[in-house]
Amino acid sequence: MEKNGVVVFVTRTGHARQLAELIQKETGFPAAEIGDRVSRKGFFGYMKAGFQAVAKKATPITDPAISLSDKKIVILVQPIWASSVVPPLRTWLQSHANELQGKKTALLVTNKGGPVDKLKIAFETEFWPLAALASISENTDESERLSIVRAFLASL
Ligand SMILES: Cc1cc2nc3c(=O)[nH]c(=O)nc-3n(C[C@H](O)[C@H](O)[C@H](O)COP(=O)(O)O)c2cc1C
């Protein structure tokens, strides 16, 4: 695997952050959070997340402003919201699309165990091919999580 990469993540309740930190530990890549500027708390926040994901919205973010120019691999980590690219990640991808050309993009998702095949199609239709995709259900234990992450990284 290339030595030079970065981890970029979005999270609502912290699971994606844990996975991003695990990748950071395994690779030494810096991890940066895309700040979600839409309130997603409570029932209405949850519903809004689902609607905006399905409607393919690009919603306001706080951009972590990480340097991408010297990076060969970009590992994205997001929760699954209705089988979709989450809106804050979409905003980030759109605003950095030019800089991301020619880099390996991989996607790791946290979910409640639902399928990810639709997300792969959705991502690749809207953006570009993924070098790797893996999913880890929230209730996966630590050793299983580590082995999925290691296999995911080894495939890059
Ligand atoms: C609006 C919304 C839709 C979701 N849809 C799915 C889904 O289709 N399949 C699934 O397995 N989990 C789904 N989830 C659960 C999240 O993917 C899961 O809780 C994830 O681990 C949360 O990550 P986070 O803590 O980083 O926000 C959904 C969550 C939200 C808020």
The ligand as a Gaussian input file, in Angstrom:
#p B3LYP/6-31G(d) Opt

LIG

0 1
 C      -31.016000       8.675000       8.411000
 C      -30.319000       7.383000       8.699000
 C      -30.470000       6.308000       7.837000
 C      -29.831000       5.087000       8.086000
 N      -29.949000       4.071000       7.174000
 C      -29.293000       2.894000       7.388000
 C      -29.361000       1.837000       6.429000
 O      -29.985000       1.959000       5.378000
 N      -28.725000       0.672000       6.717000
 C      -28.011000       0.484000       7.870000
 O      -27.446000      -0.597000       8.060000
 N      -27.887000       1.494000       8.788000
 C      -28.525000       2.680000       8.571000
 N      -28.425000       3.710000       9.494000
 C      -27.641000       3.487000      10.716000
 C      -26.247000       4.112000      10.669000
 O      -25.581000       3.822000       9.470000
 C      -25.402000       3.540000      11.816000
 O      -26.038000       3.811000      13.037000
 C      -23.989000       4.112000      11.824000
 O      -23.143000       3.232000      12.560000
 C      -23.924000       5.494000      12.454000
 O      -22.605000       6.008000      12.310000
 P      -22.130000       7.329000      13.074000
 O      -22.144000       6.999000      14.565000
 O      -20.742000       7.575000      12.591000
 O      -23.061000       8.437000      12.765000
 C      -29.039000       4.942000       9.256000
 C      -28.875000       6.040000      10.123000
 C      -29.486000       7.260000       9.847000
 C      -29.263000       8.439000      10.750000

